[in-house]
Amino acid sequence: MATGWRLLVLGGTVFLGRHLVAAALGRGHDVTIFNRGRSNPDLFPDVERLGGDRDGGLESLWRRTWDAVVDTSGFVPRVVRQSAELLRGSVGLYALISTRSVYPLQGYDKSDERPVIELDDPTTEDVNQNYGGLKALCEEVVVSVYGHRALNVRSGLIVGPFDPTGRFTYWTLRMARDGEVLAPGAPDRHVQFIDARDQADWILDMAEAGRGGTFNVSGPRPPATLGEVLSACGKATPTWVGDEFLLEQGVRPYFELPLWVPPSAGTLVMPVDRAAVAGLRYRDIAVTIRDTREWARSSAPVSATDAGGRVRQPATLTPEREAQLLALWHEHGG
């Protein structure tokens, strides 16, 4: 792709968005960022920045053209339709960052063509309660406007430096410390995640080629086990604590103990063969772990806002809570 290829990023300064912008700049592309200017406003000082609001404040995008747009911040179909329709004649391809949460959690076949969640009330805009269903509707909006020029990226857990959720970061730090570590469930359970930098590179490859479609995008391929991931994160000693015990103690799967989804709740693992055939490549897990840990140790804690504008802080287990659970587990003969 020649220098001068033009990319618009809706968002662009938080996690995946900032990796996407950095990767595009590294390829010599002309990048424009559109956002409200609230998150990391001093990031990328030499990049063109357009101010505005996704909901009714898109004037700065008028009468401009780009080769592609990547929408990293679309959660509500009504709002996504505003940008999709305004940019219809201004961009070649519209890439929406979607989520594997479009699939029912209890559904064990999460192939790209499988049915997605259908909301009883498609007019709701309560993202915190209907995240997956609303994302599925956002996908429909983009396809209805762009057809084969729509790229829907159904992301798994995105990990790496600058992750505001603290999820994968939790294990990179916890397993590097000495002592006993509470490990949830079973070591042979498959887990998935993808380095934000790998996802950013794949999105750019697809956008440069003008290739649309709907793809599950996660890794590694094949999925790693939780035991393998924890071992790669450090040499601390894991104590594997049963699913039912953790649930009885009120531990929230996936959030308080990242990567943990008990079988009774469903699965988050999805096939990624189509994305791999389309060129998705993965760096070594050890590199992701190293870079995430180095960033976390050298940086102040970060936070993100949810779709409602509220600050979302990582809610992983505290050392005190972990010690309490381990003591209870041993008392019960675990």
C-alpha positions as CSV (number, residue, x, y, z in Angstrom):
1,M,0.0,0.0,0.0
2,A,1.5,3.3,-1.1
3,T,2.2,6.1,1.3
4,G,-0.7,8.6,1.4
5,W,-3.4,6.0,2.0
6,R,-5.9,7.8,4.2
7,L,-7.4,6.3,7.3
8,L,-10.1,7.7,9.6
9,V,-10.4,6.3,13.1
10,L,-13.5,7.0,15.2
11,G,-11.9,6.9,18.6
12,G,-8.1,6.3,18.3
13,T,-6.6,7.2,21.6
14,V,-7.6,4.3,23.9
15,F,-6.1,0.8,23.7
16,L,-6.9,-0.9,20.4
17,G,-7.5,2.5,18.8
18,R,-4.1,3.8,19.8
19,H,-2.4,0.6,18.6
20,L,-4.3,0.9,15.3
21,V,-3.2,4.6,14.8
22,A,0.4,3.7,15.7
23,A,0.5,0.8,13.2
24,A,-1.0,2.9,10.4
25,L,1.5,5.7,11.0
26,G,4.3,3.0,11.0
27,R,3.1,2.1,7.5
28,G,3.3,5.6,6.3
29,H,-0.4,6.3,6.1
30,D,-2.2,9.6,6.6
31,V,-4.4,9.2,9.7
32,T,-7.3,11.3,11.0
33,I,-8.7,10.8,14.5
34,F,-12.3,11.8,15.3
35,N,-13.3,11.9,19.0
36,R,-14.5,14.1,21.8
37,G,-10.9,14.8,23.0
38,R,-11.4,13.5,26.5
39,S,-9.1,10.4,26.5
40,N,-5.3,11.0,26.1
41,P,-5.8,14.3,24.3
42,D,-2.0,14.8,23.9
43,L,-1.5,11.5,22.2
44,F,-0.3,11.6,18.6
45,P,0.4,15.4,18.4
46,D,1.2,15.3,14.7
47,V,-1.9,13.4,13.7
48,E,-4.9,15.3,12.3
49,R,-7.6,15.4,15.0
50,L,-11.2,16.3,14.4
51,G,-13.4,17.1,17.3
52,G,-17.1,16.2,17.7
53,D,-19.6,13.8,19.2
54,R,-20.8,10.5,17.8
55,D,-24.4,11.4,18.6
56,G,-25.3,14.4,16.5
57,G,-22.0,16.1,16.4
58,L,-20.4,14.9,13.2
59,E,-20.0,18.2,11.3
60,S,-16.2,18.0,11.2
61,L,-16.5,14.9,9.0
62,W,-18.5,16.6,6.3
63,R,-17.0,17.0,2.8
64,R,-14.0,14.9,3.6
65,T,-12.8,11.6,2.0
66,W,-10.7,8.7,3.3
67,D,-9.9,5.2,1.9
68,A,-11.3,3.5,5.0
69,V,-12.7,4.2,8.5
70,V,-12.3,2.0,11.6
71,D,-15.0,2.5,14.1
72,T,-13.6,1.6,17.5
73,S,-16.3,3.3,19.6
74,G,-19.7,2.3,18.2
75,F,-22.1,0.7,20.7
76,V,-25.6,1.9,19.8
77,P,-27.1,1.2,16.4
78,R,-28.8,4.6,16.1
79,V,-25.5,6.3,16.7
80,V,-23.5,4.0,14.4
81,R,-26.0,4.7,11.7
82,Q,-25.3,8.4,11.9
83,S,-21.6,7.9,11.0
84,A,-22.2,5.1,8.6
85,E,-24.6,7.0,6.5
86,L,-22.7,10.3,6.7
87,L,-19.5,8.6,5.5
88,R,-21.2,6.4,2.9
89,G,-19.8,8.3,-0.1
90,S,-16.6,9.4,1.7
91,V,-14.9,6.1,2.6
92,G,-14.1,2.9,0.7
93,L,-14.6,0.5,3.6
94,Y,-16.2,0.8,7.0
95,A,-14.7,-1.5,9.7
96,L,-16.6,-1.9,12.9
97,I,-14.9,-3.3,16.0
98,S,-17.5,-5.7,17.3
99,T,-17.3,-8.5,19.8
100,R,-17.7,-12.2,20.4
101,S,-20.5,-11.2,22.8
102,V,-22.8,-11.1,19.8
103,Y,-23.1,-14.9,20.3
104,P,-25.2,-16.3,23.1
105,L,-22.8,-17.3,26.0
106,Q,-24.5,-20.7,26.3
107,G,-24.1,-21.4,22.6
108,Y,-21.1,-23.7,22.0
109,D,-20.9,-23.2,18.3
110,K,-19.7,-19.6,17.7
111,S,-18.8,-20.0,14.1
112,D,-18.8,-16.8,12.1
113,E,-22.1,-17.7,10.3
114,R,-24.0,-18.8,13.5
115,P,-27.0,-16.8,14.7
116,V,-26.4,-13.9,17.0
117,I,-28.3,-12.5,20.0
118,E,-31.7,-11.0,19.1
119,L,-32.9,-8.4,21.6
120,D,-36.6,-8.5,22.7
121,D,-36.5,-4.7,22.5
122,P,-34.2,-3.6,19.6
123,T,-34.8,0.0,20.5
124,T,-33.1,-0.2,23.9
125,E,-29.8,1.7,24.3
126,D,-28.8,0.2,27.6
127,V,-25.4,-1.0,26.6
128,N,-24.3,-2.3,29.9
129,Q,-27.3,-4.7,30.0
130,N,-27.4,-5.5,26.3
131,Y,-23.9,-5.1,25.0
132,G,-23.8,-8.2,22.7
133,G,-27.2,-7.7,21.3
134,L,-26.6,-4.1,20.5
135,K,-23.3,-4.8,18.9
136,A,-25.1,-7.4,16.7
137,L,-27.5,-4.6,15.6
138,C,-24.6,-2.3,15.0
139,E,-23.1,-4.9,12.6
140,E,-26.5,-5.0,10.8
141,V,-26.5,-1.3,10.4
142,V,-23.0,-1.2,8.8
143,V,-23.8,-4.1,6.4
144,S,-27.1,-2.4,5.4
145,V,-25.3,0.8,4.5
146,Y,-22.0,-0.6,3.0
147,G,-22.8,-4.1,1.8
148,H,-19.6,-5.9,0.8
149,R,-17.6,-2.9,1.9
150,A,-18.5,-3.6,5.6
151,L,-15.9,-5.3,7.8
152,N,-17.3,-6.6,11.1
153,V,-14.5,-7.6,13.5
154,R,-15.9,-9.9,16.2
155,S,-13.1,-9.5,18.7
156,G,-12.2,-11.9,21.5
157,L,-10.5,-10.6,24.6
158,I,-8.1,-7.9,23.5
159,V,-4.9,-7.8,25.5
160,G,-1.5,-6.1,25.7
161,P,0.0,-2.8,26.7
162,F,-2.4,0.1,27.5
163,D,-5.3,-2.3,28.4
164,P,-7.6,-0.3,30.7
165,T,-9.6,-3.4,31.8
166,G,-6.7,-5.0,33.8
167,R,-8.0,-8.5,32.9
168,F,-5.1,-10.2,31.1
169,T,-2.7,-7.8,32.9
170,Y,-3.8,-9.4,36.2
171,W,-2.2,-12.7,35.4
172,T,1.0,-11.3,34.0
173,L,1.6,-9.5,37.3
174,R,0.1,-12.1,39.7
175,M,2.0,-15.1,38.4
176,A,5.3,-13.2,38.5
177,R,5.1,-12.8,42.3
178,D,6.1,-15.5,44.8
179,G,3.7,-17.6,46.8
180,E,0.5,-19.5,46.2
181,V,-1.8,-18.2,43.5
182,L,-5.6,-18.9,43.2
183,A,-6.1,-20.5,39.8
184,P,-9.7,-20.9,38.8
185,G,-11.4,-24.1,37.4
186,A,-9.1,-26.5,35.6
187,P,-5.7,-26.1,33.9
188,D,-6.8,-27.9,30.7
189,R,-9.6,-25.5,29.9
190,H,-9.1,-23.6,26.6
191,V,-8.9,-19.8,26.6
192,Q,-8.6,-17.2,23.9
193,F,-7.2,-13.7,23.6
194,I,-5.5,-11.6,21.0
195,D,-2.7,-9.0,21.3
196,A,-4.1,-5.6,20.3
197,R,-1.1,-5.1,18.0
198,D,-1.9,-8.3,16.1
199,Q,-5.5,-7.3,15.7
200,A,-4.5,-3.8,14.5
201,D,-2.2,-5.2,11.9
202,W,-4.9,-7.6,10.6
203,I,-7.5,-4.8,10.4
204,L,-5.1,-2.6,8.4
205,D,-4.3,-5.5,6.1
206,M,-8.0,-6.0,5.4
207,A,-8.8,-2.3,5.1
208,E,-5.9,-1.8,2.6
209,A,-7.2,-4.6,0.5
210,G,-10.7,-3.2,0.7
211,R,-11.9,-6.6,2.0
212,G,-15.2,-6.7,3.9
213,G,-17.0,-9.6,5.7
214,T,-17.7,-10.8,9.2
215,F,-14.8,-12.5,11.0
216,N,-14.1,-13.9,14.5
217,V,-10.8,-12.4,15.5
218,S,-9.0,-13.9,18.4
219,G,-6.1,-16.2,19.2
220,P,-4.0,-18.1,19.6
221,R,-4.7,-20.8,17.1
222,P,-5.3,-23.4,18.3
223,P,-6.5,-22.1,21.7
224,A,-4.1,-22.3,24.6
225,T,-5.1,-23.8,27.9
226,L,-5.4,-21.7,31.0
227,G,-2.6,-23.8,32.6
228,E,-0.3,-23.1,29.8
229,V,-1.0,-19.3,29.9
230,L,-0.5,-19.1,33.7
231,S,2.8,-21.0,33.4
232,A,4.0,-18.7,30.7
233,C,3.1,-15.7,32.9
234,G,5.4,-16.7,35.8
235,K,6.7,-19.3,38.2
236,A,4.3,-18.8,41.1
237,T,2.5,-21.9,42.4
238,P,-1.1,-22.2,41.2
239,T,-3.7,-23.8,43.4
240,W,-6.6,-24.9,41.2
241,V,-9.8,-24.0,42.9
242,G,-13.1,-25.6,41.8
243,D,-15.7,-23.7,39.8
244,E,-18.6,-24.4,42.1
245,F,-16.7,-23.3,45.2
246,L,-15.8,-20.0,43.5
247,L,-19.4,-19.4,42.4
248,E,-20.7,-20.2,45.9
249,Q,-18.3,-17.5,47.2
250,G,-19.7,-15.0,44.8
251,V,-16.7,-14.6,42.6
252,R,-17.6,-13.1,39.3
253,P,-16.4,-15.2,36.3
254,Y,-14.2,-13.5,33.8
255,F,-14.0,-10.2,35.7
256,E,-12.6,-11.0,39.2
257,L,-10.7,-13.9,37.8
258,P,-9.9,-13.2,34.2
259,L,-10.1,-15.9,31.5
260,W,-12.3,-18.0,33.9
261,V,-15.7,-19.1,32.5
262,P,-17.1,-22.1,34.3
263,P,-18.7,-24.7,31.9
264,S,-22.0,-24.1,33.5
265,A,-22.0,-20.5,32.3
266,G,-21.1,-21.4,28.7
267,T,-18.0,-20.7,26.6
268,L,-16.2,-17.7,25.1
269,V,-14.0,-19.8,22.7
270,M,-14.8,-19.3,19.1
271,P,-13.3,-20.6,15.8
272,V,-11.0,-18.2,14.1
273,D,-10.1,-20.2,11.0
274,R,-11.6,-17.7,8.5
275,A,-9.6,-14.8,9.9
276,A,-6.4,-16.9,9.9
277,V,-7.0,-17.8,6.2
278,A,-7.4,-14.0,5.6
279,G,-4.0,-13.4,7.0
280,L,-4.3,-13.0,10.8
281,R,-0.9,-13.6,12.4
282,Y,0.1,-13.9,16.0
283,R,3.2,-12.9,17.9
284,D,4.5,-15.4,20.6
285,I,2.4,-15.4,23.8
286,A,5.6,-14.8,25.7
287,V,6.1,-11.5,23.9
288,T,2.6,-10.3,24.8
289,I,3.1,-11.3,28.4
290,R,6.5,-9.6,28.7
291,D,5.3,-6.4,27.0
292,T,2.1,-6.2,29.0
293,R,3.9,-6.7,32.3
294,E,6.6,-4.2,31.5
295,W,4.0,-1.6,30.6
296,A,2.0,-2.3,33.7
297,R,5.0,-2.0,36.0
298,S,6.2,1.2,34.4
299,S,2.9,3.1,34.0
300,A,0.3,4.6,36.2
301,P,-3.0,2.6,36.3
302,V,-5.3,3.4,33.5
303,S,-9.1,3.5,33.4
304,A,-11.7,3.6,30.7
305,T,-15.2,4.8,30.4
306,D,-18.1,2.5,29.6
307,A,-20.6,3.3,26.8
308,G,-22.5,5.5,29.3
309,G,-19.5,7.6,30.0
310,R,-18.9,6.2,33.5
311,V,-15.3,5.4,34.6
312,R,-14.7,1.7,34.5
313,Q,-12.0,0.5,36.9
314,P,-10.5,-3.0,36.8
315,A,-12.3,-5.2,39.3
316,T,-10.0,-8.2,39.6
317,L,-9.4,-10.0,42.9
318,T,-7.5,-8.0,45.6
319,P,-4.7,-9.8,47.4
320,E,-6.9,-9.8,50.5
321,R,-9.8,-11.4,48.8
322,E,-7.5,-14.0,47.1
323,A,-6.0,-15.0,50.5
324,Q,-9.4,-15.3,52.0
325,L,-10.6,-17.6,49.3
326,L,-7.5,-19.7,49.4
327,A,-7.9,-20.1,53.2
328,L,-11.5,-21.2,52.8
329,W,-10.7,-23.6,50.0
330,H,-8.1,-25.3,52.2
331,E,-10.4,-25.4,55.2
332,H,-13.0,-27.2,53.0
333,G,-10.4,-29.8,52.0
334,G,-9.5,-28.4,48.7
